[in-house]
C-alpha cells in the first residue's frame, strides 16, 4: 500500500524502541512498593497510557504526585535497557527532521532518557508534560501536527497500542499499526504491519510517500 502524507508522527515505546523488560521490572517493583493488588493493576491497563493516568486510577488523589514521581525515577534509572526496534533507524534516517515527530505518553525526562540510549534525537517531541489529556484523547497528536505546521488530515501516525490508534483516529489522522506489543485483532488501523522494517519512504516535493508491505 502507498500513502501520501506531509508529516509522520511516531509513538515511541513499542514503535521506535522497546523498553518492555524495563517497564515490566519497574512497574512490578512500583506495585509492590505501593501494595497494589495484581488484579487492580491488570484492570487499568498499562501500555500506551501516561503514567499519571495509570497511577490516578490506582491510588487516592493525595498520593498520586509522589507515586508518579517514584515510577518516573525507577524508569529513568532503568532506561539503559532500551533497544531500537527493527526498521526504526533506517526509516528515520530517510526523513527530513521537519517531516516527523515523536508523540509519546512518557514524560519528557523519560522519553529523552530512552531515545538518548539509542541515539534518536527528534527535532519535535510531544511528551506527557506537554498536554492536559493523554492518549486515547487526540490532544497529543493534534499538538504534534501543530508543531510541525501540518494539517492533521495530512499526517500519518505509527502506533502499536490501541489507545494511541484511537487517539490518532480521533485527531483525523491515518494510521499504521505495528504488531510489536498487541495482536493484530486488537489493532484498528488503515494498515497493519509487523514493525517498521515493513515500511519505506520517499521524500517528494509535496511531502512523503509511504510504502508498506506485509
ABEGO torsion letter per residue (X at the ends): XBBBBABBBBBBBGAABBAAAAAAAAAAAAAAAAGBBAAAAAAAEABGBBAAAAAAAABBAAAAAAAAAAAAAAAAAAAAABBBBBGAAAAAAABBAAABBBBBABBAAAAAAAAAAAGBBBABBBBAAABABBOABAAAAAAAAAAAGBBAAABBBBBABAAAAAAAAAAGBBBBBBAAABBAAABBBABBBABAAABBBBBBAAEBBBBBBX
